[in-house]
Amino acid sequence: MSSPFTMGPALLFCPADRPERFGKAADRSDAVILDLEDAVAPADKTGARHWIVRQPDGERLDPARTIVRVNPVGTPEFEADLEALAATPYRTVMLAKAESAGQLAALAGYQVIALCETAAGIVNAAAIAAQPNVVGLMWGAEDLLASLGGLSSRNDDGGYRAVALHSRSAVLLAAKAAGKEAIDSVYVNIPDLDGLGVESRDAVASGFGAKACIHPNQVAVVREAYAPAPEAVEAATELLDAAAAASTGVFQFKGKMIDGPILKHAEATLRRAGR
């Protein structure tokens, strides 16, 4: 059984063929995702694997705050990625285009974040999440729509299309039902920090434990969304103190009925505050 996933809340992708960015990405985020897949051109993948094995001085990353995204199972690139990984201290892996529970056997010995970003991956999310070496699920919007033959994951107003919203919810539910973490997809409109803030706050409220970023400027917005306001921490503390004093399953507090689910919301607020 793998250890719980505790990285986050802001996970920052960094192309694995850009070693000069490794240290900066680590400094600006809660965890770095060294990307051997989409962020690296096919001709540059061999060089990218070289750099995750032999990082330059000053750019060496902490394995406790580093994830390596590998290419999909069944591709020649995946086998080469595994060979390179074996020579590194990194043991948390993001599996691109995870589509079945059986694929996870190829990553025995690693803690895996399964990236469900195809129709098969979404449909099989629950079975994937149940695998012992899976510590979390993430979903990907644009690859998903491409796998469906669609054109875009978002409507003209910027909101997700119905199939994307369904897939986001399916991954969240599958992860949490298996006791694993759920990571929200990237927000690709980099200049739109307001839109990112709205989506990040929704991710927090919905139960996602972290959100992936594609630019350093997005990190602060995600962190702000995940950090509860001081007044929220104060209210949660007051509520939980009242519950302890009441010593009953259901009680009234400031004119409202308080039961177990509401107390769990308060506990989640304090966890995000580091209490």
C-alpha positions as CSV (number, residue, x, y, z in Angstrom):
1,M,0.0,0.0,0.0
2,S,1.4,3.4,-1.0
3,S,1.7,6.4,1.4
4,P,-0.9,9.1,1.1
5,F,-0.3,11.8,-1.4
6,T,0.6,15.1,0.4
7,M,2.1,17.3,-2.2
8,G,0.3,20.5,-3.1
9,P,-1.8,22.4,-3.4
10,A,-0.1,24.0,-6.4
11,L,1.7,21.5,-8.7
12,L,3.7,23.1,-11.5
13,F,4.5,21.4,-14.7
14,C,8.1,21.9,-16.0
15,P,9.4,20.5,-19.3
16,A,12.0,17.8,-18.5
17,D,14.3,19.1,-21.3
18,R,14.7,22.5,-19.7
19,P,17.0,21.7,-16.7
20,E,17.7,25.4,-16.2
21,R,14.1,25.8,-15.1
22,F,14.0,22.9,-12.5
23,G,15.2,24.9,-9.5
24,K,13.0,27.9,-10.3
25,A,10.0,25.7,-10.7
26,A,10.7,24.1,-7.3
27,D,11.1,27.5,-5.7
28,R,7.8,28.8,-7.0
29,S,5.5,25.9,-6.4
30,D,4.6,23.3,-3.8
31,A,5.7,20.4,-6.1
32,V,7.2,20.1,-9.6
33,I,6.0,17.8,-12.3
34,L,8.9,17.1,-14.6
35,D,7.2,16.4,-17.9
36,L,8.6,13.7,-20.2
37,E,5.3,13.6,-22.3
38,D,3.4,16.4,-24.0
39,A,5.8,19.3,-23.0
40,V,8.7,17.6,-24.8
41,A,9.0,17.3,-28.6
42,P,9.7,13.7,-29.8
43,A,13.2,14.6,-30.9
44,D,14.0,16.0,-27.5
45,K,12.8,13.1,-25.3
46,T,16.1,11.3,-25.0
47,G,17.7,14.5,-23.8
48,A,14.9,15.1,-21.3
49,R,15.5,11.7,-19.8
50,H,19.2,12.5,-19.5
51,W,18.4,15.6,-17.5
52,I,16.1,13.9,-15.0
53,V,18.9,11.4,-14.3
54,R,21.8,13.9,-14.3
55,Q,20.5,17.3,-13.2
56,P,23.0,20.2,-13.1
57,D,24.3,21.5,-9.9
58,G,21.9,23.9,-8.2
59,E,18.9,22.3,-10.1
60,R,18.6,19.0,-8.1
61,L,15.1,18.5,-6.9
62,D,13.8,17.1,-3.6
63,P,12.2,13.7,-4.4
64,A,9.5,14.5,-1.7
65,R,8.3,17.4,-3.9
66,T,8.9,16.0,-7.3
67,I,6.6,14.1,-9.7
68,V,7.8,12.7,-13.1
69,R,5.1,12.5,-15.8
70,V,5.9,9.5,-18.1
71,N,4.6,8.6,-21.5
72,P,1.6,6.3,-21.9
73,V,2.0,2.5,-21.2
74,G,2.5,0.5,-24.4
75,T,4.7,3.1,-26.1
76,P,8.4,2.8,-26.7
77,E,8.9,6.1,-24.9
78,F,7.3,4.6,-21.7
79,E,9.9,1.8,-21.6
80,A,12.7,4.3,-22.0
81,D,11.2,6.5,-19.3
82,L,11.1,3.6,-16.9
83,E,14.8,2.8,-17.5
84,A,15.7,6.4,-16.8
85,L,13.5,6.6,-13.7
86,A,15.3,3.6,-12.2
87,A,18.5,5.7,-12.1
88,T,16.8,8.6,-10.2
89,P,15.6,9.1,-6.6
90,Y,12.1,9.9,-7.9
91,R,9.4,7.5,-6.9
92,T,6.2,9.5,-7.6
93,V,5.1,9.2,-11.2
94,M,2.3,10.7,-13.2
95,L,1.1,8.2,-15.8
96,A,-0.2,10.0,-18.9
97,K,-3.3,8.7,-20.5
98,A,-4.0,6.0,-17.9
99,E,-6.8,3.8,-19.3
100,S,-7.0,0.6,-17.3
101,A,-6.2,-0.9,-13.9
102,G,-3.9,-3.5,-15.6
103,Q,-1.5,-0.7,-16.7
104,L,-0.5,0.1,-13.2
105,A,1.4,-3.2,-12.8
106,A,4.0,-1.7,-15.1
107,L,4.7,0.9,-12.4
108,A,5.1,-1.5,-9.4
109,G,7.4,0.1,-6.8
110,Y,6.3,3.7,-7.7
111,Q,3.6,5.9,-6.2
112,V,1.4,6.8,-9.2
113,I,-0.9,9.6,-10.0
114,A,-3.1,8.2,-12.8
115,L,-3.9,10.9,-15.4
116,C,-7.3,10.0,-16.8
117,E,-7.6,12.0,-20.0
118,T,-9.2,9.7,-22.5
119,A,-12.7,8.2,-22.7
120,A,-11.4,4.9,-21.5
121,G,-9.5,6.5,-18.6
122,I,-12.7,8.3,-17.4
123,V,-14.9,5.2,-17.7
124,N,-12.3,3.0,-15.8
125,A,-11.4,5.7,-13.2
126,A,-12.8,3.7,-10.3
127,A,-10.9,0.5,-11.1
128,I,-7.7,2.5,-11.7
129,A,-8.1,4.4,-8.3
130,A,-8.4,1.0,-6.5
131,Q,-4.9,-0.1,-7.5
132,P,-2.6,-0.3,-4.4
133,N,0.2,1.8,-6.0
134,V,-2.2,4.6,-7.1
135,V,-2.0,7.6,-4.7
136,G,-4.2,10.0,-6.7
137,L,-6.1,10.7,-9.9
138,M,-5.9,13.7,-12.1
139,W,-8.1,14.5,-15.1
140,G,-7.2,16.2,-18.4
141,A,-9.7,18.2,-20.4
142,E,-8.2,18.8,-23.8
143,D,-6.8,15.3,-24.4
144,L,-10.1,13.9,-23.3
145,L,-12.1,16.0,-25.8
146,A,-9.5,15.0,-28.5
147,S,-10.1,11.3,-27.6
148,L,-13.8,11.9,-28.2
149,G,-13.3,13.6,-31.5
150,G,-14.4,16.9,-30.0
151,L,-13.0,20.4,-30.6
152,S,-12.8,22.1,-27.2
153,S,-13.5,21.3,-23.6
154,R,-15.0,24.8,-22.9
155,N,-17.9,26.8,-24.1
156,D,-17.6,30.3,-25.5
157,D,-18.1,31.7,-22.0
158,G,-15.1,29.8,-20.7
159,G,-17.1,27.3,-18.7
160,Y,-16.6,23.6,-19.2
161,R,-18.8,21.6,-21.6
162,A,-21.1,19.1,-20.0
163,V,-18.9,16.1,-20.9
164,A,-15.9,17.7,-19.3
165,L,-17.8,18.5,-16.1
166,H,-19.0,15.0,-16.0
167,S,-15.5,13.7,-16.4
168,R,-14.1,16.0,-13.7
169,S,-16.7,14.8,-11.3
170,A,-16.2,11.1,-12.2
171,V,-12.5,11.4,-11.5
172,L,-13.1,13.2,-8.2
173,L,-15.6,10.6,-7.0
174,A,-13.5,7.6,-8.1
175,A,-10.5,9.0,-6.3
176,K,-12.3,9.8,-3.0
177,A,-14.2,6.5,-3.0
178,A,-10.9,4.7,-3.1
179,G,-9.4,6.9,-0.4
180,K,-7.0,8.5,-2.8
181,E,-6.3,12.2,-3.7
182,A,-7.9,14.0,-6.6
183,I,-6.0,16.7,-8.6
184,D,-7.8,19.2,-10.7
185,S,-6.8,19.8,-14.3
186,V,-4.7,22.8,-15.6
187,Y,-6.2,26.1,-16.6
188,V,-4.8,26.8,-20.1
189,N,-5.7,30.5,-20.4
190,I,-2.6,31.7,-18.6
191,P,-3.4,35.5,-18.5
192,D,-6.9,34.9,-17.1
193,L,-5.9,34.8,-13.4
194,D,-9.4,35.7,-12.4
195,G,-10.9,32.7,-14.2
196,L,-8.2,30.5,-12.6
197,G,-9.2,31.9,-9.2
198,V,-12.9,31.0,-9.8
199,E,-12.0,27.5,-10.9
200,S,-9.5,26.9,-8.1
201,R,-12.0,28.0,-5.5
202,D,-14.5,25.6,-7.0
203,A,-11.8,22.8,-6.9
204,V,-11.3,23.5,-3.2
205,A,-15.0,23.5,-2.4
206,S,-15.6,20.3,-4.4
207,G,-12.9,18.3,-2.7
208,F,-9.9,18.4,-5.0
209,G,-6.7,18.2,-2.9
210,A,-4.5,20.0,-5.4
211,K,-4.5,21.8,-8.8
212,A,-1.9,21.6,-11.5
213,C,-0.4,24.7,-13.0
214,I,1.3,25.4,-16.4
215,H,2.9,28.7,-15.5
216,P,4.6,30.1,-12.3
217,N,2.1,33.0,-12.2
218,Q,-0.7,30.6,-11.6
219,V,0.8,29.2,-8.4
220,A,-0.1,32.2,-6.1
221,V,-3.7,32.1,-7.3
222,V,-4.1,28.4,-6.5
223,R,-2.4,28.8,-3.1
224,E,-4.7,31.7,-2.2
225,A,-7.8,29.6,-3.2
226,Y,-6.6,26.7,-0.9
227,A,-5.6,28.9,2.0
228,P,-8.7,29.5,4.2
229,A,-9.4,33.1,5.2
230,P,-8.6,33.9,8.9
231,E,-12.3,34.5,9.6
232,A,-13.1,31.0,8.1
233,V,-10.5,29.4,10.4
234,E,-11.9,31.3,13.4
235,A,-15.4,30.2,12.6
236,A,-14.4,26.6,12.1
237,T,-12.5,26.6,15.4
238,E,-15.4,28.1,17.3
239,L,-17.8,25.6,15.8
240,L,-15.7,22.6,16.7
241,D,-15.2,23.9,20.2
242,A,-19.0,24.2,20.5
243,A,-19.4,20.6,19.2
244,A,-17.0,19.3,21.8
245,A,-18.8,21.2,24.6
246,A,-22.2,19.9,23.4
247,S,-21.2,16.3,23.3
248,T,-24.3,15.4,21.2
249,G,-24.7,14.2,17.7
250,V,-26.8,17.1,16.6
251,F,-27.0,20.6,18.2
252,Q,-27.9,24.2,17.5
253,F,-25.2,26.8,17.0
254,K,-26.0,30.4,16.2
255,G,-29.5,29.4,15.1
256,K,-28.4,26.6,12.8
257,M,-28.7,22.9,13.2
258,I,-25.2,21.3,13.2
259,D,-24.5,17.7,12.4
260,G,-21.7,15.4,11.3
261,P,-21.2,16.7,7.7
262,I,-21.0,20.3,8.7
263,L,-18.4,19.4,11.3
264,K,-16.4,17.6,8.7
265,H,-16.4,20.8,6.6
266,A,-15.0,22.7,9.6
267,E,-12.3,20.0,10.1
268,A,-11.3,20.3,6.4
269,T,-10.9,24.1,6.8
270,L,-8.5,23.6,9.7
271,R,-6.5,21.0,7.8
272,R,-6.0,23.4,5.0
273,A,-4.9,26.0,7.5
274,G,-2.3,23.5,8.8
275,R,-4.1,23.0,12.2
